[in-house]
């Protein structure tokens, strides 16, 4: 399935949001009219598509690595720390 305009806009945003002088969460809401939670759900789905990888391999691979590191760190915590005890 080809990327939508919004998919491409999300990838472009992830490539350059840090150069803007505003908090990312506000930019997400302003630019995409989405909650931050919904934005990250869409981004996560997008990162798993071959079309996104083909469109912008550097951004997609960077974000996949970051996601994988976060997942790994979460599961390496002792159970009592994962449960907030």
PDB file of N, CA, C and O in Angstrom:
ATOM      1  N   UNK A   1       0.853  -1.179   0.000  1.00  0.00           N
ATOM      2  CA  UNK A   1       0.000   0.000   0.000  1.00  0.00           C
ATOM      3  C   UNK A   1       0.900   1.245   0.000  1.00  0.00           C
ATOM      4  O   UNK A   1       1.785   1.364   0.848  1.00  0.00           O
ATOM      5  N   UNK A   2       0.685   2.154  -0.927  1.00  0.00           N
ATOM      6  CA  UNK A   2       1.542   3.343  -0.996  1.00  0.00           C
ATOM      7  C   UNK A   2       1.343   4.249   0.222  1.00  0.00           C
ATOM      8  O   UNK A   2       0.300   4.224   0.875  1.00  0.00           O
ATOM      9  N   UNK A   3       2.374   5.045   0.504  1.00  0.00           N
ATOM     10  CA  UNK A   3       2.289   5.994   1.611  1.00  0.00           C
ATOM     11  C   UNK A   3       1.287   7.085   1.289  1.00  0.00           C
ATOM     12  O   UNK A   3       1.173   7.529   0.147  1.00  0.00           O
ATOM     13  N   UNK A   4       0.568   7.507   2.309  1.00  0.00           N
ATOM     14  CA  UNK A   4      -0.339   8.637   2.150  1.00  0.00           C
ATOM     15  C   UNK A   4       0.448   9.924   2.321  1.00  0.00           C
ATOM     16  O   UNK A   4       1.604   9.904   2.744  1.00  0.00           O
ATOM     17  N   UNK A   5      -0.184  11.044   1.991  1.00  0.00           N
ATOM     18  CA  UNK A   5       0.456  12.343   2.213  1.00  0.00           C
ATOM     19  C   UNK A   5       0.782  12.513   3.694  1.00  0.00           C
ATOM     20  O   UNK A   5       1.851  13.012   4.044  1.00  0.00           O
ATOM     21  N   UNK A   6      -0.138  12.100   4.559  1.00  0.00           N
ATOM     22  CA  UNK A   6       0.099  12.236   6.002  1.00  0.00           C
ATOM     23  C   UNK A   6       1.269  11.359   6.440  1.00  0.00           C
ATOM     24  O   UNK A   6       2.063  11.779   7.282  1.00  0.00           O
ATOM     25  N   UNK A   7       1.392  10.160   5.894  1.00  0.00           N
ATOM     26  CA  UNK A   7       2.528   9.297   6.218  1.00  0.00           C
ATOM     27  C   UNK A   7       3.840   9.994   5.879  1.00  0.00           C
ATOM     28  O   UNK A   7       4.773  10.005   6.682  1.00  0.00           O
ATOM     29  N   UNK A   8       3.904  10.570   4.694  1.00  0.00           N
ATOM     30  CA  UNK A   8       5.122  11.274   4.281  1.00  0.00           C
ATOM     31  C   UNK A   8       5.378  12.490   5.168  1.00  0.00           C
ATOM     32  O   UNK A   8       6.526  12.783   5.505  1.00  0.00           O
ATOM     33  N   UNK A   9       4.314  13.199   5.546  1.00  0.00           N
ATOM     34  CA  UNK A   9       4.459  14.359   6.426  1.00  0.00           C
ATOM     35  C   UNK A   9       4.983  13.942   7.796  1.00  0.00           C
ATOM     36  O   UNK A   9       5.800  14.650   8.385  1.00  0.00           O
ATOM     37  N   UNK A  10       4.526  12.810   8.307  1.00  0.00           N
ATOM     38  CA  UNK A  10       5.002  12.313   9.603  1.00  0.00           C
ATOM     39  C   UNK A  10       6.492  11.988   9.521  1.00  0.00           C
ATOM     40  O   UNK A  10       7.255  12.339  10.420  1.00  0.00           O
ATOM     41  N   UNK A  11       6.904  11.325   8.458  1.00  0.00           N
ATOM     42  CA  UNK A  11       8.319  11.000   8.308  1.00  0.00           C
ATOM     43  C   UNK A  11       9.171  12.266   8.188  1.00  0.00           C
ATOM     44  O   UNK A  11      10.252  12.347   8.770  1.00  0.00           O
ATOM     45  N   UNK A  12       8.688  13.236   7.443  1.00  0.00           N
ATOM     46  CA  UNK A  12       9.404  14.515   7.312  1.00  0.00           C
ATOM     47  C   UNK A  12       9.482  15.215   8.667  1.00  0.00           C
ATOM     48  O   UNK A  12      10.525  15.759   9.028  1.00  0.00           O
ATOM     49  N   UNK A  13       8.399  15.200   9.402  1.00  0.00           N
ATOM     50  CA  UNK A  13       8.374  15.812  10.729  1.00  0.00           C
ATOM     51  C   UNK A  13       9.404  15.150  11.641  1.00  0.00           C
ATOM     52  O   UNK A  13      10.133  15.837  12.357  1.00  0.00           O
ATOM     53  N   UNK A  14       9.466  13.821  11.617  1.00  0.00           N
ATOM     54  CA  UNK A  14      10.422  13.102  12.453  1.00  0.00           C
ATOM     55  C   UNK A  14      11.863  13.380  12.032  1.00  0.00           C
ATOM     56  O   UNK A  14      12.776  13.286  12.852  1.00  0.00           O
ATOM     57  N   UNK A  15      12.071  13.717  10.776  1.00  0.00           N
ATOM     58  CA  UNK A  15      13.401  14.032  10.295  1.00  0.00           C
ATOM     59  C   UNK A  15      13.879  15.375  10.838  1.00  0.00           C
ATOM     60  O   UNK A  15      15.081  15.576  11.009  1.00  0.00           O
ATOM     61  N   UNK A  16      12.947  16.305  11.115  1.00  0.00           N
ATOM     62  CA  UNK A  16      13.400  17.671  11.384  1.00  0.00           C
ATOM     63  C   UNK A  16      12.735  18.393  12.546  1.00  0.00           C
ATOM     64  O   UNK A  16      13.026  19.572  12.750  1.00  0.00           O
ATOM     65  N   UNK A  17      11.857  17.758  13.322  1.00  0.00           N
ATOM     66  CA  UNK A  17      11.121  18.492  14.361  1.00  0.00           C
ATOM     67  C   UNK A  17      12.046  19.153  15.362  1.00  0.00           C
ATOM     68  O   UNK A  17      11.713  20.214  15.891  1.00  0.00           O
ATOM     69  N   UNK A  18      13.188  18.563  15.637  1.00  0.00           N
ATOM     70  CA  UNK A  18      14.094  19.074  16.660  1.00  0.00           C
ATOM     71  C   UNK A  18      14.725  20.397  16.267  1.00  0.00           C
ATOM     72  O   UNK A  18      15.292  21.081  17.120  1.00  0.00           O
ATOM     73  N   UNK A  19      14.642  20.777  14.991  1.00  0.00           N
ATOM     74  CA  UNK A  19      15.194  22.067  14.563  1.00  0.00           C
ATOM     75  C   UNK A  19      14.230  23.213  14.840  1.00  0.00           C
ATOM     76  O   UNK A  19      14.607  24.381  14.741  1.00  0.00           O
ATOM     77  N   UNK A  20      13.000  22.888  15.183  1.00  0.00           N
ATOM     78  CA  UNK A  20      11.987  23.896  15.457  1.00  0.00           C
ATOM     79  C   UNK A  20      12.058  24.316  16.916  1.00  0.00           C
ATOM     80  O   UNK A  20      12.470  23.540  17.778  1.00  0.00           O
ATOM     81  N   UNK A  21      11.662  25.526  17.177  1.00  0.00           N
ATOM     82  CA  UNK A  21      11.780  26.077  18.529  1.00  0.00           C
ATOM     83  C   UNK A  21      10.452  25.984  19.272  1.00  0.00           C
ATOM     84  O   UNK A  21       9.848  26.992  19.638  1.00  0.00           O
ATOM     85  N   UNK A  22      10.016  24.738  19.483  1.00  0.00           N
ATOM     86  CA  UNK A  22       8.754  24.519  20.203  1.00  0.00           C
ATOM     87  C   UNK A  22       8.754  23.077  20.707  1.00  0.00           C
ATOM     88  O   UNK A  22       9.449  22.223  20.157  1.00  0.00           O
ATOM     89  N   UNK A  23       7.974  22.810  21.751  1.00  0.00           N
ATOM     90  CA  UNK A  23       7.880  21.425  22.241  1.00  0.00           C
ATOM     91  C   UNK A  23       7.250  20.508  21.188  1.00  0.00           C
ATOM     92  O   UNK A  23       6.303  20.891  20.500  1.00  0.00           O
ATOM     93  N   UNK A  24       7.784  19.312  21.077  1.00  0.00           N
ATOM     94  CA  UNK A  24       7.317  18.358  20.063  1.00  0.00           C
ATOM     95  C   UNK A  24       5.827  18.071  20.211  1.00  0.00           C
ATOM     96  O   UNK A  24       5.106  18.013  19.215  1.00  0.00           O
ATOM     97  N   UNK A  25       5.359  17.891  21.450  1.00  0.00           N
ATOM     98  CA  UNK A  25       3.954  17.548  21.667  1.00  0.00           C
ATOM     99  C   UNK A  25       3.018  18.613  21.094  1.00  0.00           C
ATOM    100  O   UNK A  25       2.004  18.289  20.475  1.00  0.00           O
ATOM    101  N   UNK A  26       3.360  19.873  21.302  1.00  0.00           N
ATOM    102  CA  UNK A  26       2.543  20.958  20.752  1.00  0.00           C
ATOM    103  C   UNK A  26       2.573  20.988  19.241  1.00  0.00           C
ATOM    104  O   UNK A  26       1.559  21.242  18.590  1.00  0.00           O
ATOM    105  N   UNK A  27       3.743  20.727  18.689  1.00  0.00           N
ATOM    106  CA  UNK A  27       3.876  20.696  17.234  1.00  0.00           C
ATOM    107  C   UNK A  27       3.046  19.571  16.629  1.00  0.00           C
ATOM    108  O   UNK A  27       2.437  19.739  15.572  1.00  0.00           O
ATOM    109  N   UNK A  28       3.024  18.431  17.297  1.00  0.00           N
ATOM    110  CA  UNK A  28       2.232  17.289  16.810  1.00  0.00           C
ATOM    111  C   UNK A  28       0.761  17.671  16.761  1.00  0.00           C
ATOM    112  O   UNK A  28       0.090  17.447  15.754  1.00  0.00           O
ATOM    113  N   UNK A  29       0.264  18.244  17.840  1.00  0.00           N
ATOM    114  CA  UNK A  29      -1.143  18.608  17.890  1.00  0.00           C
ATOM    115  C   UNK A  29      -1.475  19.682  16.862  1.00  0.00           C
ATOM    116  O   UNK A  29      -2.508  19.614  16.195  1.00  0.00           O
ATOM    117  N   UNK A  30      -0.607  20.661  16.737  1.00  0.00           N
ATOM    118  CA  UNK A  30      -0.838  21.762  15.800  1.00  0.00           C
ATOM    119  C   UNK A  30      -0.760  21.313  14.346  1.00  0.00           C
ATOM    120  O   UNK A  30      -1.606  21.671  13.527  1.00  0.00           O
ATOM    121  N   UNK A  31       0.245  20.542  14.044  1.00  0.00           N
ATOM    122  CA  UNK A  31       0.484  20.167  12.649  1.00  0.00           C
ATOM    123  C   UNK A  31      -0.420  19.048  12.156  1.00  0.00           C
ATOM    124  O   UNK A  31      -0.876  19.077  11.013  1.00  0.00           O
ATOM    125  N   UNK A  32      -0.686  18.055  13.016  1.00  0.00           N
ATOM    126  CA  UNK A  32      -1.423  16.881  12.571  1.00  0.00           C
ATOM    127  C   UNK A  32      -2.833  16.788  13.147  1.00  0.00           C
ATOM    128  O   UNK A  32      -3.618  15.934  12.733  1.00  0.00           O
ATOM    129  N   UNK A  33      -3.153  17.653  14.090  1.00  0.00           N
ATOM    130  CA  UNK A  33      -4.456  17.632  14.765  1.00  0.00           C
ATOM    131  C   UNK A  33      -4.743  16.249  15.346  1.00  0.00           C
ATOM    132  O   UNK A  33      -5.844  15.713  15.220  1.00  0.00           O
ATOM    133  N   UNK A  34      -3.713  15.688  15.989  1.00  0.00           N
ATOM    134  CA  UNK A  34      -3.816  14.376  16.627  1.00  0.00           C
ATOM    135  C   UNK A  34      -3.345  14.500  18.066  1.00  0.00           C
ATOM    136  O   UNK A  34      -2.559  15.387  18.399  1.00  0.00           O
ATOM    137  N   UNK A  35      -3.825  13.612  18.908  1.00  0.00           N
ATOM    138  CA  UNK A  35      -3.251  13.527  20.245  1.00  0.00           C
ATOM    139  C   UNK A  35      -1.854  12.927  20.095  1.00  0.00           C
ATOM    140  O   UNK A  35      -1.560  12.252  19.109  1.00  0.00           O
ATOM    141  N   UNK A  36      -1.018  13.175  21.065  1.00  0.00           N
ATOM    142  CA  UNK A  36       0.333  12.626  21.037  1.00  0.00           C
ATOM    143  C   UNK A  36       0.281  11.097  21.019  1.00  0.00           C
ATOM    144  O   UNK A  36       1.054  10.451  20.312  1.00  0.00           O
ATOM    145  N   UNK A  37      -0.628  10.529  21.796  1.00  0.00           N
ATOM    146  CA  UNK A  37      -0.769   9.071  21.835  1.00  0.00           C
ATOM    147  C   UNK A  37      -1.109   8.523  20.452  1.00  0.00           C
ATOM    148  O   UNK A  37      -0.485   7.566  19.992  1.00  0.00           O
ATOM    149  N   UNK A  38      -2.085   9.119  19.794  1.00  0.00           N
ATOM    150  CA  UNK A  38      -2.496   8.645  18.468  1.00  0.00           C
ATOM    151  C   UNK A  38      -1.369   8.824  17.457  1.00  0.00           C
ATOM    152  O   UNK A  38      -1.155   7.957  16.610  1.00  0.00           O
ATOM    153  N   UNK A  39      -0.650   9.936  17.538  1.00  0.00           N
ATOM    154  CA  UNK A  39       0.477  10.186  16.640  1.00  0.00           C
ATOM    155  C   UNK A  39       1.498   9.054  16.753  1.00  0.00           C
ATOM    156  O   UNK A  39       1.947   8.513  15.743  1.00  0.00           O
ATOM    157  N   UNK A  40       1.863   8.699  17.989  1.00  0.00           N
ATOM    158  CA  UNK A  40       2.870   7.656  18.176  1.00  0.00           C
ATOM    159  C   UNK A  40       2.346   6.278  17.772  1.00  0.00           C
ATOM    160  O   UNK A  40       3.127   5.422  17.354  1.00  0.00           O
ATOM    161  N   UNK A  41       1.052   6.054  17.891  1.00  0.00           N
ATOM    162  CA  UNK A  41       0.478   4.806  17.386  1.00  0.00           C
ATOM    163  C   UNK A  41       0.650   4.733  15.872  1.00  0.00           C
ATOM    164  O   UNK A  41       1.080   3.712  15.334  1.00  0.00           O
ATOM    165  N   UNK A  42       0.309   5.824  15.194  1.00  0.00           N
ATOM    166  CA  UNK A  42       0.445   5.864  13.736  1.00  0.00           C
ATOM    167  C   UNK A  42       1.904   5.746  13.318  1.00  0.00           C
ATOM    168  O   UNK A  42       2.225   5.036  12.365  1.00  0.00           O
ATOM    169  N   UNK A  43       2.786   6.441  14.028  1.00  0.00           N
ATOM    170  CA  UNK A  43       4.205   6.376  13.707  1.00  0.00           C
ATOM    171  C   UNK A  43       4.719   4.948  13.869  1.00  0.00           C
ATOM    172  O   UNK A  43       5.459   4.461  13.013  1.00  0.00           O
ATOM    173  N   UNK A  44       4.344   4.277  14.940  1.00  0.00           N
ATOM    174  CA  UNK A  44       4.782   2.903  15.156  1.00  0.00           C
ATOM    175  C   UNK A  44       4.340   1.982  14.040  1.00  0.00           C
ATOM    176  O   UNK A  44       5.109   1.131  13.592  1.00  0.00           O
ATOM    177  N   UNK A  45       3.119   2.142  13.592  1.00  0.00           N
ATOM    178  CA  UNK A  45       2.619   1.332  12.479  1.00  0.00           C
ATOM    179  C   UNK A  45       3.379   1.657  11.199  1.00  0.00           C
ATOM    180  O   UNK A  45       3.731   0.766  10.427  1.00  0.00           O
ATOM    181  N   UNK A  46       3.623   2.930  10.991  1.00  0.00           N
ATOM    182  CA  UNK A  46       4.323   3.385   9.795  1.00  0.00           C
ATOM    183  C   UNK A  46       5.745   2.837   9.735  1.00  0.00           C
ATOM    184  O   UNK A  46       6.217   2.449   8.667  1.00  0.00           O
ATOM    185  N   UNK A  47       6.424   2.805  10.867  1.00  0.00           N
ATOM    186  CA  UNK A  47       7.810   2.326  10.894  1.00  0.00           C
ATOM    187  C   UNK A  47       7.940   0.872  10.476  1.00  0.00           C
ATOM    188  O   UNK A  47       9.016   0.441  10.061  1.00  0.00           O
ATOM    189  N   UNK A  48       6.869   0.119  10.579  1.00  0.00           N
ATOM    190  CA  UNK A  48       6.909  -1.296  10.228  1.00  0.00           C
ATOM    191  C   UNK A  48       6.556  -1.569   8.769  1.00  0.00           C
ATOM    192  O   UNK A  48       6.456  -2.728   8.366  1.00  0.00           O
ATOM    193  N   UNK A  49       6.370  -0.531   7.983  1.00  0.00           N
ATOM    194  CA  UNK A  49       5.998  -0.741   6.580  1.00  0.00           C
ATOM    195  C   UNK A  49       7.214  -0.655   5.664  1.00  0.00           C
ATOM    196  O   UNK A  49       8.090   0.184   5.871  1.00  0.00           O
ATOM    197  N   UNK A  50       7.269  -1.515   4.658  1.00  0.00           N
ATOM    198  CA  UNK A  50       8.375  -1.435   3.696  1.00  0.00           C
ATOM    199  C   UNK A  50       8.343  -0.125   2.902  1.00  0.00           C
ATOM    200  O   UNK A  50       9.387   0.362   2.467  1.00  0.00           O
ATOM    201  N   UNK A  51       7.163   0.439   2.715  1.00  0.00           N
ATOM    202  CA  UNK A  51       7.047   1.686   1.964  1.00  0.00           C
ATOM    203  C   UNK A  51       7.735   2.836   2.699  1.00  0.00           C
ATOM    204  O   UNK A  51       8.400   3.668   2.082  1.00  0.00           O
ATOM    205  N   UNK A  52       7.568   2.875   4.018  1.00  0.00           N
ATOM    206  CA  UNK A  52       8.225   3.928   4.797  1.00  0.00           C
ATOM    207  C   UNK A  52       9.743   3.748   4.740  1.00  0.00           C
ATOM    208  O   UNK A  52      10.482   4.721   4.591  1.00  0.00           O
ATOM    209  N   UNK A  53      10.196   2.517   4.856  1.00  0.00           N
ATOM    210  CA  UNK A  53      11.629   2.237   4.790  1.00  0.00           C
ATOM    211  C   UNK A  53      12.192   2.652   3.435  1.00  0.00           C
ATOM    212  O   UNK A  53      13.280   3.223   3.364  1.00  0.00           O
ATOM    213  N   UNK A  54      11.476   2.375   2.387  1.00  0.00           N
ATOM    214  CA  UNK A  54      11.926   2.758   1.053  1.00  0.00           C
ATOM    215  C   UNK A  54      11.926   4.273   0.888  1.00  0.00           C
ATOM    216  O   UNK A  54      12.823   4.831   0.255  1.00  0.00           O
ATOM    217  N   UNK A  55      10.923   4.939   1.456  1.00  0.00           N
ATOM    218  CA  UNK A  55      10.790   6.388   1.310  1.00  0.00           C
ATOM    219  C   UNK A  55      11.888   7.146   2.049  1.00  0.00           C
ATOM    220  O   UNK A  55      12.464   8.088   1.505  1.00  0.00           O
ATOM    221  N   UNK A  56      12.179   6.746   3.278  1.00  0.00           N
ATOM    222  CA  UNK A  56      13.178   7.459   4.079  1.00  0.00           C
ATOM    223  C   UNK A  56      13.902   6.480   4.991  1.00  0.00           C
ATOM    224  O   UNK A  56      13.623   6.422   6.189  1.00  0.00           O
ATOM    225  N   UNK A  57      14.831   5.711   4.432  1.00  0.00           N
ATOM    226  CA  UNK A  57      15.478   4.661   5.210  1.00  0.00           C
ATOM    227  C   UNK A  57      16.241   5.174   6.431  1.00  0.00           C
ATOM    228  O   UNK A  57      16.252   4.504   7.464  1.00  0.00           O
ATOM    229  N   UNK A  58      16.871   6.328   6.343  1.00  0.00           N
ATOM    230  CA  UNK A  58      17.638   6.829   7.489  1.00  0.00           C
ATOM    231  C   UNK A  58      16.749   7.118   8.686  1.00  0.00           C
ATOM    232  O   UNK A  58      17.062   6.720   9.808  1.00  0.00           O
ATOM    233  N   UNK A  59      15.649   7.803   8.451  1.00  0.00           N
ATOM    234  CA  UNK A  59      14.737   8.136   9.543  1.00  0.00           C
ATOM    235  C   UNK A  59      14.090   6.875  10.098  1.00  0.00           C
ATOM    236  O   UNK A  59      14.029   6.692  11.314  1.00  0.00           O
ATOM    237  N   UNK A  60      13.616   6.020   9.236  1.00  0.00           N
ATOM    238  CA  UNK A  60      12.927   4.806   9.682  1.00  0.00           C
ATOM    239  C   UNK A  60      13.865   3.911  10.476  1.00  0.00           C
ATOM    240  O   UNK A  60      13.486   3.411  11.535  1.00  0.00           O
ATOM    241  N   UNK A  61      15.070   3.700   9.990  1.00  0.00           N
ATOM    242  CA  UNK A  61      16.011   2.846  10.715  1.00  0.00           C
ATOM    243  C   UNK A  61      16.418   3.465  12.051  1.00  0.00           C
ATOM    244  O   UNK A  61      16.564   2.750  13.043  1.00  0.00           O
ATOM    245  N   UNK A  62      16.602   4.784  12.087  1.00  0.00           N
ATOM    246  CA  UNK A  62      16.938   5.458  13.348  1.00  0.00           C
ATOM    247  C   UNK A  62      15.817   5.292  14.356  1.00  0.00           C
ATOM    248  O   UNK A  62      16.070   4.976  15.519  1.00  0.00           O
ATOM    249  N   UNK A  63      14.580   5.501  13.927  1.00  0.00           N
ATOM    250  CA  UNK A  63      13.445   5.387  14.837  1.00  0.00           C
ATOM    251  C   UNK A  63      13.203   3.939  15.266  1.00  0.00           C
ATOM    252  O   UNK A  63      12.810   3.689  16.406  1.00  0.00           O
ATOM    253  N   UNK A  64      13.431   2.998  14.374  1.00  0.00           N
ATOM    254  CA  UNK A  64      13.307   1.577  14.757  1.00  0.00           C
ATOM    255  C   UNK A  64      14.338   1.219  15.827  1.00  0.00           C
ATOM    256  O   UNK A  64      14.019   0.537  16.801  1.00  0.00           O
ATOM    257  N   UNK A  65      15.582   1.684  15.640  1.00  0.00           N
ATOM    258  CA  UNK A  65      16.626   1.409  16.643  1.00  0.00           C
ATOM    259  C   UNK A  65      16.252   2.014  17.994  1.00  0.00           C
ATOM    260  O   UNK A  65      16.410   1.371  19.032  1.00  0.00           O
ATOM    261  N   UNK A  66      15.759   3.249  17.978  1.00  0.00           N
ATOM    262  CA  UNK A  66      15.361   3.896  19.228  1.00  0.00           C
ATOM    263  C   UNK A  66      14.224   3.128  19.892  1.00  0.00           C
ATOM    264  O   UNK A  66      14.237   2.925  21.106  1.00  0.00           O
ATOM    265  N   UNK A  67      13.254   2.705  19.111  1.00  0.00           N
ATOM    266  CA  UNK A  67      12.130   1.943  19.639  1.00  0.00           C
ATOM    267  C   UNK A  67      12.608   0.614  20.234  1.00  0.00           C
ATOM    268  O   UNK A  67      12.169   0.210  21.311  1.00  0.00           O
ATOM    269  N   UNK A  68      13.513  -0.056  19.517  1.00  0.00           N
ATOM    270  CA  UNK A  68      14.030  -1.336  19.996  1.00  0.00           C
ATOM    271  C   UNK A  68      14.826  -1.172  21.288  1.00  0.00           C
ATOM    272  O   UNK A  68      14.719  -2.004  22.188  1.00  0.00           O
ATOM    273  N   UNK A  69      15.625  -0.107  21.388  1.00  0.00           N
ATOM    274  CA  UNK A  69      16.377   0.141  22.629  1.00  0.00           C
ATOM    275  C   UNK A  69      15.436   0.385  23.799  1.00  0.00           C
ATOM    276  O   UNK A  69      15.674  -0.110  24.900  1.00  0.00           O
ATOM    277  N   UNK A  70      14.378   1.139  23.571  1.00  0.00           N
ATOM    278  CA  UNK A  70      13.414   1.411  24.643  1.00  0.00           C
ATOM    279  C   UNK A  70      12.703   0.137  25.080  1.00  0.00           C
ATOM    280  O   UNK A  70      12.520  -0.097  26.275  1.00  0.00           O
ATOM    281  N   UNK A  71      12.309  -0.673  24.129  1.00  0.00           N
ATOM    282  CA  UNK A  71      11.649  -1.940  24.463  1.00  0.00           C
ATOM    283  C   UNK A  71      12.580  -2.839  25.261  1.00  0.00           C
ATOM    284  O   UNK A  71      12.185  -3.433  26.264  1.00  0.00           O
ATOM    285  N   UNK A  72      13.815  -2.929  24.804  1.00  0.00           N
ATOM    286  CA  UNK A  72      14.797  -3.776  25.484  1.00  0.00           C
ATOM    287  C   UNK A  72      15.030  -3.278  26.904  1.00  0.00           C
ATOM    288  O   UNK A  72      15.074  -4.077  27.840  1.00  0.00           O
ATOM    289  N   UNK A  73      15.179  -1.981  27.074  1.00  0.00           N
ATOM    290  CA  UNK A  73      15.410  -1.410  28.407  1.00  0.00           C
ATOM    291  C   UNK A  73      14.224  -1.677  29.322  1.00  0.00           C
ATOM    292  O   UNK A  73      14.408  -1.956  30.507  1.00  0.00           O
ATOM    293  N   UNK A  74      13.033  -1.597  28.799  1.00  0.00           N
ATOM    294  CA  UNK A  74      11.834  -1.829  29.600  1.00  0.00           C
ATOM    295  C   UNK A  74      11.787  -3.269  30.110  1.00  0.00           C
ATOM    296  O   UNK A  74      11.396  -3.508  31.253  1.00  0.00           O
ATOM    297  N   UNK A  75      12.178  -4.213  29.282  1.00  0.00           N
ATOM    298  CA  UNK A  75      12.101  -5.608  29.665  1.00  0.00           C
ATOM    299  C   UNK A  75      13.311  -6.068  30.473  1.00  0.00           C
ATOM    300  O   UNK A  75      13.281  -7.144  31.071  1.00  0.00           O
ATOM    301  N   UNK A  76      14.362  -5.274  30.496  1.00  0.00           N
ATOM    302  CA  UNK A  76      15.534  -5.633  31.288  1.00  0.00           C
ATOM    303  C   UNK A  76      15.429  -5.143  32.722  1.00  0.00           C
ATOM    304  O   UNK A  76      16.229  -5.545  33.567  1.00  0.00           O
ATOM    305  N   UNK A  77      14.461  -4.285  33.017  1.00  0.00           N
ATOM    306  CA  UNK A  77      14.274  -3.812  34.386  1.00  0.00           C
ATOM    307  C   UNK A  77      13.827  -4.958  35.279  1.00  0.00           C
ATOM    308  O   UNK A  77      13.089  -5.836  34.831  1.00  0.00           O
ATOM    309  N   UNK A  78      14.261  -4.965  36.537  1.00  0.00           N
ATOM    310  CA  UNK A  78      13.734  -5.965  37.473  1.00  0.00           C
ATOM    311  C   UNK A  78      12.223  -5.829  37.600  1.00  0.00           C
ATOM    312  O   UNK A  78      11.701  -4.720  37.486  1.00  0.00           O
ATOM    313  N   UNK A  79      11.500  -6.932  37.832  1.00  0.00           N
ATOM    314  CA  UNK A  79      10.032  -6.884  37.874  1.00  0.00           C
ATOM    315  C   UNK A  79       9.480  -5.836  38.824  1.00  0.00           C
ATOM    316  O   UNK A  79       8.487  -5.185  38.501  1.00  0.00           O
ATOM    317  N   UNK A  80      10.093  -5.653  39.986  1.00  0.00           N
ATOM    318  CA  UNK A  80       9.557  -4.681  40.940  1.00  0.00           C
ATOM    319  C   UNK A  80       9.654  -3.263  40.391  1.00  0.00           C
ATOM    320  O   UNK A  80       8.801  -2.434  40.710  1.00  0.00           O
ATOM    321  N   UNK A  81      10.665  -2.953  39.576  1.00  0.00           N
ATOM    322  CA  UNK A  81      10.785  -1.620  38.983  1.00  0.00           C
ATOM    323  C   UNK A  81       9.801  -1.452  37.830  1.00  0.00           C
ATOM    324  O   UNK A  81       9.291  -0.352  37.616  1.00  0.00           O
ATOM    325  N   UNK A  82       9.524  -2.520  37.083  1.00  0.00           N
ATOM    326  CA  UNK A  82       8.556  -2.446  35.998  1.00  0.00           C
ATOM    327  C   UNK A  82       7.158  -2.163  36.533  1.00  0.00           C
ATOM    328  O   UNK A  82       6.374  -1.460  35.894  1.00  0.00           O
ATOM    329  N   UNK A  83       6.844  -2.714  37.714  1.00  0.00           N
ATOM    330  CA  UNK A  83       5.531  -2.536  38.305  1.00  0.00           C
ATOM    331  C   UNK A  83       5.408  -1.255  39.098  1.00  0.00           C
ATOM    332  O   UNK A  83       4.352  -0.972  39.663  1.00  0.00           O
ATOM    333  N   UNK A  84       6.484  -0.471  39.148  1.00  0.00           N
ATOM    334  CA  UNK A  84       6.450   0.792  39.869  1.00  0.00           C
ATOM    335  C   UNK A  84       6.550   0.649  41.379  1.00  0.00           C
ATOM    336  O   UNK A  84       6.146   1.552  42.111  1.00  0.00           O
ATOM    337  N   UNK A  85       7.078  -0.462  41.854  1.00  0.00           N
ATOM    338  CA  UNK A  85       7.210  -0.670  43.296  1.00  0.00           C
ATOM    339  C   UNK A  85       8.508  -0.115  43.809  1.00  0.00           C
ATOM    340  O   UNK A  85       8.788  -0.203  45.005  1.00  0.00           O
TER     341      UNK A  85
END
